């Protein structure tokens, strides 16, 4: 995948968290319970049978990480 910021090739890997990888609008007092927050979105994208591991792409050039949470495939494990 090409980085949308600098156009260099990105490295595919994983982001992992014990209690699921979630996005929330506001910082939660207890990060482990962030899935309980209003507007919480699970970033699970098929990297594992649960929501604690997601595929992510890292750009070493501009230090960005991209997670596509719409993807639901188990490629190149």
C-alpha positions as CSV (number, residue, x, y, z in Angstrom):
1,X,0.0,0.0,0.0
2,X,1.3,3.5,-0.9
3,X,1.3,6.1,1.9
4,X,-1.3,8.8,1.1
5,X,1.0,11.4,2.7
6,X,4.4,10.8,1.1
7,X,3.7,8.0,-1.6
8,X,6.3,5.7,-0.2
9,X,5.5,2.0,0.3
10,X,4.0,1.1,3.6
11,X,4.7,-2.0,5.7
12,X,1.8,-4.2,6.7
13,X,1.6,-5.4,10.2
14,X,-0.7,-5.5,13.3
15,X,-1.9,-3.3,16.1
16,X,-2.9,-5.3,19.2
17,X,-4.7,-4.5,22.4
18,X,-5.9,-6.8,25.1
19,X,-9.5,-5.5,25.2
20,X,-10.1,-4.7,21.5
21,X,-9.0,-1.8,19.3
22,X,-11.5,0.9,19.3
23,X,-11.9,4.5,18.2
24,X,-13.7,7.0,20.5
25,X,-14.4,10.7,20.1
26,X,-13.3,11.5,23.6
27,X,-10.6,10.0,25.8
28,X,-12.1,7.5,28.3
29,X,-11.1,7.5,31.9
30,X,-10.6,3.7,31.7
31,X,-9.1,2.8,28.4
32,X,-9.9,-0.9,28.9
33,X,-13.6,0.1,28.9
34,X,-13.5,2.4,25.9
35,X,-15.9,0.1,24.0
36,X,-18.6,1.3,26.4
37,X,-18.3,4.9,25.2
38,X,-20.9,6.7,23.1
39,X,-20.0,6.6,19.5
40,X,-17.3,3.9,19.9
41,X,-16.3,2.2,16.7
42,X,-14.6,-1.2,16.7
43,X,-11.6,-1.2,14.3
44,X,-11.7,-5.0,13.9
45,X,-10.9,-5.8,10.3
46,X,-10.5,-9.5,10.1
47,X,-6.9,-9.9,11.3
48,X,-8.1,-12.2,14.1
49,X,-11.2,-14.0,15.3
50,X,-11.7,-11.3,17.9
51,X,-11.4,-7.5,17.9
52,X,-8.1,-7.3,19.8
53,X,-5.9,-7.5,16.6
54,X,-6.2,-5.4,13.5
55,X,-4.2,-5.1,10.3
56,X,-2.4,-1.8,10.0
57,X,0.0,-0.2,7.6
58,X,3.0,1.8,8.9
59,X,5.0,4.4,6.9
60,X,8.6,4.7,8.1
61,X,9.1,7.9,6.1
62,X,6.4,10.1,7.7
63,X,5.6,8.1,10.8
64,X,1.9,7.5,10.0
65,X,-0.1,4.4,10.7
66,X,-3.3,3.6,8.8
67,X,-6.0,1.2,9.8
68,X,-8.7,0.3,7.3
69,X,-11.6,-0.9,9.5
70,X,-13.8,-1.6,6.5
71,X,-11.6,-4.4,5.3
72,X,-12.7,-7.9,6.4
73,X,-10.2,-10.4,4.9
74,X,-7.4,-12.6,6.3
75,X,-4.6,-11.9,3.8
76,X,-0.9,-12.8,4.3
77,X,-1.0,-13.8,7.9
